């Protein structure tokens, strides 16, 4: 295990119907910058999670340097509702001798909601990154998380000039492993432009939604809504610079939406729309307005 160079630990509990941050610990350069209170707009009489706390994480350093390892741990007690994000892109700098890594451990107890929507991951030229996220859900828990991978500083001509990208995501429902994904990209040894691979696309985004209530109808409704909503011409399927997206059920209690395109902001916009749609159809609450 590499030496920890930055750490965040946060625990949340319900107090008189309100979610509170009851314990936090962080080491430089990571910190919890600020918390906000959200009052969600209900869309039906049975809406839950109307009170929600927003947590912003901050990295005071230029990013993950060679040999850096971050540890993040979040524990949501029964009945809590949390929105979690960070303030800016996670930048992975060139690896001199060792790569950079990050491990996240998340526990969402019974009836709790965690929406984790971080900013994109930016892989600089010659960088090497390894990420691991383990999520444990109890009955009635809802977990939504997005990921967005950038190929480098594209305005400087960096496209897949990093050494290696590896990322694992494991989700447990109780003691049962219900989702496992291990993605490895080594551009030097892969023909990413080949048909059926990345082809002309450069950015990859995902939205994961896990709940015991997830059904195929949720996937169908999400895709139908995305096909109808075109906030920018670039996002319209079949357009000259269209995004490509698709969604499907996971093995159990979840769905995954994947998006590919050429610009991070376009993927962020589509994922934000999809996240809002899932809040509406799964939780009967309006999309969250997040200012940064």
Buried (B, 14 or more C-beta within 10 A) or exposed (E): EBEEBBBBBBBBBBEEEEBBBBEBEBBEBBBBBEBEEBEBEBBEEEBBBBBBBBBBBBBEBEBBBBBBBBBBBBBBBBBBBBBBBBEEBBBBBBBEEBBBBBBBBBBBBEBBBBBBBBBBBBBBBBBBBBBBBBBBBBEBBBBBBBBBBBBBBBEEEBBBBBBBBBBBBBBBBEEEEBBEBEBEBBBEEEEBEEEEEBEEBBBBBBBBBBBBEBEEEBBEBBBEBBEEBBEEEBBBEEEEBBBEBEBEBBEBBBBBBBBBBBBBEBBBBBBBBBBBBBBBBBBBBBBBEBEE
